[in-house]
Amino acid sequence: MKRNLIILAVLLLAAGAVIYNQAGPEIKAVFMEEAPLPTEVGARDGLLAPSFTLKGMDDATYSAGGQRDKAIIVNFWASWCDPCKEEAPELMKLAAKYEQDLDVYGVNVTKYDNEKNARAFVEDYGLTYPILFDPDGEVYEQLYKGKVFPTNVLIDKNGVIQEIILGAPRPQDLEKKVARLIR
């Protein structure tokens, strides 16, 4: 009987070790007081967001990457993209509703668009969050490995990518994701 209990205890410990080693950072964080920040940079959930600096439509310079006072959504879009047209008003609402905790940067991938059409899009939709131009597509293609429009990158205050959303999410789903992002 005692032998069976010892064997059972050893098996449970082994199973726990296997589960812990296979677990993602969110499970491991339960066992740690504070989960360490990742050190690897890349365009993938859980990694530090690649840093970039781009010129905005207002001629200001904007940067993303690293720790910030607010979480950020980096929205890669093009003026001809129908899903981009659908999500633009929703991004405006989120930017206004969560302005204390969230920045939204709309990055027009001008390599696949043109600045004149991008400016008309911004005016037509009354966008007030910063609009940046990625003229060579370098940030979109090389840093963030972009493939589709729109692409939304949700980055927390620590500069860690929490999620990359390909295509336009449903408004209620995006708002839930933002609420988790700014917690």
C-alpha positions in Angstrom: 0.0 0.0 0.0 2.8 2.4 1.0 4.7 1.4 -2.1 1.7 2.2 -4.3 1.3 5.7 -2.7 5.0 6.4 -3.4 4.7 5.3 -7.0 1.5 7.4 -7.4 3.3 10.5 -5.9 6.3 10.1 -8.3 3.9 9.7 -11.3 2.0 12.8 -10.3 5.2 14.8 -9.9 6.5 13.6 -13.3 3.2 14.5 -15.0 3.2 17.9 -13.4 6.8 18.5 -14.6 5.8 17.5 -18.1 2.7 19.8 -18.1 4.7 22.7 -16.7 7.5 22.3 -19.3 4.9 22.2 -22.2 2.9 25.2 -20.8 2.8 28.6 -22.3 3.9 31.8 -20.5 0.4 32.4 -19.2 0.4 29.1 -17.3 3.9 29.5 -16.0 3.0 33.0 -14.7 0.6 31.4 -12.3 3.5 29.7 -10.6 5.7 32.8 -10.6 5.2 36.0 -8.8 6.2 38.0 -11.8 6.8 36.5 -15.3 10.0 37.7 -16.9 9.7 39.8 -20.0 10.7 38.1 -23.3 14.1 39.1 -24.7 13.5 37.8 -28.3 12.2 40.3 -30.8 9.9 39.2 -33.6 6.5 39.4 -35.3 4.9 36.7 -33.2 2.7 36.6 -30.1 4.7 36.7 -26.9 7.8 38.3 -28.4 9.0 41.9 -28.1 7.5 44.0 -30.9 10.0 45.1 -33.5 10.8 48.8 -33.1 10.1 51.3 -35.8 9.9 55.0 -36.5 7.7 56.4 -39.3 6.6 59.8 -40.4 3.0 60.6 -39.9 0.5 62.4 -42.1 0.8 65.4 -39.8 4.6 65.4 -40.5 5.4 64.3 -36.9 7.6 61.3 -36.2 6.1 58.3 -34.4 7.8 55.4 -32.8 6.7 52.0 -31.5 8.5 49.3 -29.7 9.8 49.0 -26.2 8.0 50.0 -23.0 5.4 52.7 -23.2 2.8 54.5 -21.0 0.0 52.9 -23.0 -0.7 49.7 -25.0 -0.9 50.2 -28.7 -2.7 48.8 -31.7 -0.6 49.1 -34.9 -3.1 48.8 -37.8 -1.6 48.1 -41.2 -4.0 49.2 -44.0 -4.5 50.3 -47.6 -7.2 52.7 -48.9 -8.5 50.1 -51.5 -9.0 47.4 -48.9 -12.7 46.8 -48.2 -12.2 45.2 -44.7 -10.0 48.2 -43.8 -12.9 50.5 -44.7 -15.2 48.4 -42.5 -12.9 48.5 -39.4 -11.8 52.2 -39.6 -14.9 53.5 -37.7 -14.5 50.8 -35.1 -10.8 51.7 -34.5 -11.9 55.4 -34.1 -14.4 54.4 -31.4 -11.8 52.3 -29.6 -9.2 55.1 -29.8 -11.7 57.5 -28.3 -13.1 55.2 -25.7 -9.7 54.0 -24.4 -7.6 57.1 -25.1 -6.1 57.0 -21.5 -4.8 53.5 -21.9 -4.4 52.9 -25.6 -2.8 54.4 -28.7 -3.9 53.5 -32.2 -1.4 54.0 -35.1 -2.8 53.5 -38.5 0.1 52.5 -40.8 -0.7 53.0 -44.5 1.5 50.6 -46.4 2.1 53.1 -49.2 4.1 50.7 -51.2 0.7 49.0 -52.1 -1.3 52.3 -52.1 -0.5 55.9 -52.7 -0.4 58.9 -50.4 -3.1 60.8 -52.2 -5.6 57.9 -51.8 -4.5 57.4 -48.2 -5.1 61.0 -47.3 -8.6 60.9 -49.0 -9.4 57.7 -47.0 -8.4 59.5 -43.7 -10.6 62.5 -44.6 -13.6 60.4 -45.7 -13.6 58.4 -42.5 -12.6 61.3 -40.3 -9.7 59.4 -38.7 -8.1 61.4 -35.8 -5.6 58.8 -34.5 -2.1 59.1 -36.0 -1.7 57.9 -39.6 1.8 56.9 -40.5 3.3 56.1 -43.9 5.3 53.0 -44.6 6.5 54.0 -48.1 8.7 51.0 -48.9 6.6 48.5 -46.9 9.7 47.8 -44.8 7.9 47.9 -41.4 4.9 45.9 -42.8 6.8 43.3 -44.8 10.2 42.9 -43.1 9.6 43.7 -39.5 6.0 42.5 -39.1 5.9 39.9 -41.9 2.7 41.3 -43.2 0.7 39.3 -45.8 -2.9 40.6 -45.6 -4.8 43.9 -45.1 -5.8 44.8 -42.6 -3.3 43.4 -40.0 -3.7 44.6 -36.4 -0.9 44.1 -34.0 -1.8 44.4 -30.3 1.2 45.4 -28.2 1.1 45.7 -24.4 2.7 48.5 -22.3 5.8 46.3 -22.0 6.3 46.2 -25.8 5.2 42.6 -26.0 3.0 41.5 -28.9 -0.1 40.0 -27.4 -1.8 39.1 -30.7 -1.6 39.6 -34.4 -5.0 39.7 -36.1 -5.1 39.1 -39.8 -8.2 40.6 -41.4 -10.8 42.7 -39.8 -12.1 41.2 -36.5 -15.7 41.6 -35.4 -16.0 44.9 -33.4 -17.1 43.2 -30.2 -14.2 40.7 -30.5 -11.7 43.5 -31.0 -13.1 45.4 -28.0 -12.7 42.3 -25.8 -9.1 41.9 -26.9 -8.4 45.6 -26.2 -9.9 45.3 -22.7 -7.6 42.4 -22.0 -4.7 44.3 -23.5 -5.0 47.3 -21.3 -5.5 45.4 -18.0 
